[in-house]
Amino acid sequence: MILLGDELDLAVRARRIGSASRSWLKDLSKSRFNYWAAYAVDLCLPLLFAYLGWRRHPGWTSVVSSCAFGLFVFSFAEYVIHRWLLHNPKSIFYPLHEAHHNQPEAISAGLFPTSFLVLMPVWVLLTYGLHVGGASFFLCGFAAGNLYFDTLHHFEHTVRINQIPFRWLQGRWAAHSVHHKLDTTNYGVMTSLWDYVFGTHQRQAKRRAMQG
């Protein structure tokens, strides 16, 4: 029989281990290794899903439509995750994203295997569980959207807007800059479509600040 003192000692040890694990994961998420490893994984995923899809010899219509739909779904998922998960104080991801807002230029990313660990079970479910045709290219488009998001967000914090050659890209830079000043606006990084749909689009920080 375990004595009460032993139970308390085990509880204290468990809390210490949990605290140490959270600290280690936090440090890893801020490391340069994790940052670039996440990019490597996100780069490989669209190629992997394209390979898996092409083994079934689909027609070009299916390839293009499935990829486009996956990209469209990712744009919505990006908005939802950014607005209702990363900016939700009750979310476990909130402290990491808050740290990004406090230090936008600092290196920080989700743990590098996350996208693989999330998308591969989805691929198995759609392909072998539900037998969804075009599932591989749908996830190829979804993963490509994630890679585009990562790349765009990286350059938004490392390249000045006056160094951007294309006007539409300058618009993405400007919109994200407003988000960092007014974090209840412009949740979409890759597109402002869903900000227009949900009424969170804001062109300039001054206007909203003056109205408030």
Beta strands, then each sheet from edge to edge (+ up, - down):
end
